[in-house]
Amino acid sequence: MSTRATYGFERDGIKTVFYVHCDGYPEGAAVKFGDSLGRPEGEGFAESFMRANVGAEFTESHEIHGDTEYRYQVKEKWERNESFGAVQVLEITATKRGGDWKYPTWNEFFKGSVLDFVAKYSK
C-alpha cells in the first residue's frame, strides 16, 4: 500500500505544493528532502525538490487530497549570522493524519530544520 503525502513550500510569499503518491512516511520523506539539498545557487528548495523527485506532481493545496497520510510544510527564510552574514534556513513542520478519514485531524510530530528532519528520519 502506498503512503501518500503532500509537500508544501513557501518562499518570499510564494506557495507551492506537490503531491507524491508513495513513500510519504517520515523515512521516505527524509530521503526526498535529502536528495533535494545541495541545489544550484539561486534555485529555491521547491524547485530542487521537484527536480530530485520525479514523481512529485504540482497540486493546488494540501487540503485537496483526501487520501494523504502526511503533510510536510517547508518555509524558506533568511537569517543574519554573525560568522556568515545572511544564511538560508529551511524550517519544516510535519503532520500526520489522525481521527477518521472523513473528519481527519492533523497532528504535528516534527517542527525544526530540514537538516534535523533528514538526520532524525534517515535510515
C-alpha positions in Angstrom: 0.0 0.0 0.0 1.3 3.4 -0.9 1.8 6.1 1.7 0.7 9.4 0.1 1.8 12.8 1.2 1.8 16.5 0.2 4.9 18.7 0.4 4.4 22.4 0.6 7.0 25.1 0.2 6.9 28.8 0.9 9.5 31.3 -0.3 9.1 35.0 -0.5 5.3 34.7 -0.1 5.0 32.3 -2.9 3.5 28.9 -2.0 4.0 25.7 -4.0 2.5 22.3 -3.1 3.4 18.8 -4.5 1.5 15.6 -4.2 3.6 12.4 -4.1 1.9 9.0 -4.4 4.3 6.9 -2.4 6.9 6.8 0.4 5.3 9.7 2.3 6.2 8.3 5.7 8.9 10.2 7.6 11.8 7.9 6.5 10.7 8.2 2.8 10.3 12.0 3.1 13.7 12.3 4.7 15.2 10.7 1.5 13.2 13.0 -0.7 14.3 16.1 1.3 17.9 14.8 1.5 18.0 14.3 -2.3 16.8 17.9 -2.7 19.7 19.5 -0.7 22.8 21.0 -2.3 20.9 22.7 -5.1 22.4 25.2 -7.5 22.9 28.8 -6.4 19.7 30.8 -6.6 17.4 27.8 -7.0 14.6 27.6 -4.4 14.1 24.4 -2.4 10.7 23.7 -4.1 12.5 23.7 -7.5 15.2 21.4 -6.2 12.5 19.1 -4.6 10.7 18.9 -8.0 14.0 18.1 -9.9 15.1 15.5 -7.3 11.7 13.7 -7.1 10.4 12.8 -10.5 7.0 11.5 -9.1 6.2 14.9 -7.5 3.1 16.4 -9.1 2.1 20.1 -8.7 -1.2 20.4 -6.8 -3.5 23.1 -5.6 -3.1 22.6 -1.8 -2.6 20.1 1.0 -6.4 20.0 1.6 -7.4 19.0 -1.9 -6.1 15.4 -1.5 -8.3 13.4 0.8 -6.0 10.3 0.6 -2.8 11.6 2.2 -1.4 10.4 5.5 1.3 13.0 5.9 1.7 16.7 5.2 5.1 18.5 5.1 5.4 22.3 5.0 8.7 23.9 4.4 9.4 27.6 4.8 12.5 29.2 3.3 13.8 32.3 5.1 17.0 34.2 5.6 18.5 34.9 8.9 21.5 37.0 9.9 24.5 35.0 11.2 27.5 36.8 12.8 30.0 34.5 11.1 28.5 34.1 7.7 26.2 37.1 7.2 22.8 36.1 5.7 22.1 32.4 5.7 19.2 30.5 4.4 17.1 28.5 6.9 14.7 25.7 5.8 12.1 25.2 8.5 9.7 22.2 8.3 6.5 21.4 10.1 5.5 17.7 9.6 2.0 16.4 10.5 0.3 13.0 10.4 -3.3 12.3 9.8 -5.3 11.3 12.8 -9.0 10.8 13.5 -11.1 9.1 10.8 -10.8 9.5 7.1 -14.0 11.6 6.8 -13.1 14.1 9.6 -9.3 14.0 9.9 -7.2 15.8 12.4 -3.6 16.7 11.7 -1.1 16.0 14.5 2.3 17.7 14.4 5.1 15.3 15.0 8.1 17.3 14.0 9.0 21.0 13.8 12.5 22.2 13.1 15.1 22.4 10.4 15.0 20.3 7.3 18.6 19.1 8.1 17.4 18.0 11.5 14.4 16.2 10.0 16.7 14.4 7.5 19.2 13.4 10.3 16.4 12.1 12.5 14.5 10.1 10.0 17.2 8.8 7.7 17.7 5.1 7.9 
